Amino acid sequence: MRFLIDQNLPTALLAVLGDIGHEAIHIKRLGLATAPDHELWRKAGELGAVMVSKDSDFLAFASRDRAGPALVRLRVGNRGNRELYDIVRRSWPGVVARLNEGETLIEVRA
């Protein structure tokens, strides 16, 4: 499964997701670090990727754009990167299962 990682998450998350078998692309590596959210949402759709963000702004896109990409919102607060990566490793099998079942909005909580 392919994921597009928002600017508010560390680029090292790419390796974490890669280690558990998923392709991940960070918007910074696409040159979109300053792009508005609607462009990022569109890019996720173009790439066939699931948007991953801590940003609540994407909730509006997910609720309006049923045919658009899925959204995984990480509601984990301000945590250190190691703790964030542990949360992702623990939760991702369930996230992927829910995405495979057709859910388009998944919130991961710590």
N, C-alpha and C positions, 0 to 999 in steps of 0.2 A: 504494500500500500504506500502511496506517495503522500507526503505532508509538506505544506508550505508553512514555515516558521516565521512568525511576526518579529518585528524589530525589538519588541520589548522582552524577548527571550534570547538567551546566549547562543552564539553560533555553535558552541560545543554540544548543544542538544542534538545536532546533526549526527555526531558520532554515537551518542546514546541510542538514538533511534536506529541507526545503521547496525549497531551491535545486536539489536533484537530483531533485525531482519526487514527493516523498512527503509525506503528511500525518503530522504528529507532534503529540502532546499530552503535556505535562509534568504529572506528578502534582501538582506545586505549584499549577498553574493550575486543577486540579480540586478544590483544597482538601483534598488527601489527603497532604500532606507528612509527617504524623505517623501515618498509617494503617499497620497491620501488613501485612507482605508478603502474607499470604493474601488480604487485601482488595484489594490492588493486582492480584494475580493474577486474582481474580474480575472486577475492573473491566476488565482487558485483555480478558477473554473477552466481557464484556457489550458492549464497544466494537468487537469484532472486530479488535482490535489485537494486534500482536506486542509482547511485553514486551522492553524494552531496559534492561539493567542491568549494573553491575560486580559486583553482589552474588551470591555463590555460593549464598545461601539459596534462590534461585529454581530451582536445579537439582533440588531435591527435588520441587517442584511439577511441573516439566516431566517428571520421570521417573514420577511417580504419576498425573498427569492427562493421559493421551494424547489425550483429546478436548478439552483446554483449549487456550489460546493457545500460539503458538510463543514461543520465548525466544531472544534474541540476547544473549549474554553477552560483554561487552567485557573481555577479559583483557589490558589494556594498561598496568597498573601506574599509578603516580602520575606523570602527565604533565601538562604545561601544556595549557591549552585549545586553543591553536593546533595543537599536535601531535596532540591528540585529534581535532580536526576534520579534519586531514589524513588520519589513519588511517581515519576514517569515510568520507571522500570516496573514498579509494582502494579500500576493501574493500566498500563498499555494493553495487556492481553484482553482485559474487559472492554476497553475502548474499542479495540479492533473488532471484537465480537459484536458489539452494539452497532458499529458502522456496517459490518457485514449483514446485520439484520435489517438494515435500512434506516436506522436513526440518523438524523442529520444535524442534531444539536446535542452535544454531550458536554457536561460540565464535570471536571475532575476537581474534587475537593481534597484537601490534605487531611 
